[in-house]
Amino acid sequence: MNPAIQGLWPALLLPVSTTGVLDTPRTIAHAQRLLAAGCDGVTLFGTTGEGPAFTMAERKGLLKSLLGSGVKPDQMVVTITALALGDAIELGQHAARHGVHRQMLMPPFFFNQPKDAGIIEAVSQVVRGIGDDDLKLLLYHFPAMSTFGFSHAAIAELVRRHPQQVVGVKDSSANLEHSLALTKTFPDLAILVGAEPHVAPVMAQGGAGSINGLANIAPRLMRRVMSKPSQVEPEDAQLILDILALMSARPDMPFVGVYKGMLAEQTRDDAWLHMRAPLSPLDPTELAIVRSGYRALGARLDRL
């Protein structure tokens, strides 16, 4: 297992006001709850955290606030994905200056189907621009979001160019065969999966851990699954599936909104229901279904 990063790093949900203003105190409290529940760290500004919708200043400011609250630099992965490579470099440099060397980067997602050569050069420019010998970069593979991802050839070339800095892949393909192929092809890289049902089988074959959204709601559940990936309790495996089933209880519900609806029900804090535009909150019918579905888990909620 790659020592650069391993374990459970929730893709942190971020609370905002009705007008989309980032709620820093609630974010800090949420991050500290997850760390207290046994998570190895938290991941900032990924897709579950609505990251691309926040400004450079907001992203830098929240990182500093979390550090100021006592969250340690080595308890964070910061996502530096940005439209302009210069912005990604600036975010990476800012994080590195504050001791946060674990970073995650999605390939440029605003041009349709660029060639591998362009993706490789873009990431390479970011690594060189950050200029941090201690950088531990995860390549963020999420083709459903970016319309393309990192091919095996691109990963291999980036590792060749930056063997000390490119340490792993965060695979959000939701394709178990793809995740397992990564662990087999790149045994020296940390492979972290986003699809919760795939965490155990991938870890059993050498995966390093997970960055996922469900850990916002069920950190202890995910921690148990990851502690014995070859011996997952059937009750825990089924509970994961039952929670995730709420994502498709109605067509086209935004997964971030469903997670926020569950967290609002769990914490009895409806401030979690707000979203940052262009995402929008669940409508009343959708929210009622999510709330009732969450409550229907009954006694099993104690396992979360």
Helices and strands as residue ranges (DSSP letters): E 7-8, H 24-36, E 42-44, G 51-53, H 56-68, G 73-75, E 76-79, H 85-97, E 102-105, H 116-130, E 136-141, H 143-146, H 152-161, E 166-171, H 176-185, E 190-193, G 196-198, H 199-204, E 209-210, G 214-216, H 219-227, H 234-244, G 245-248, H 255-267, G 270-273, H 284-295, G 298-303
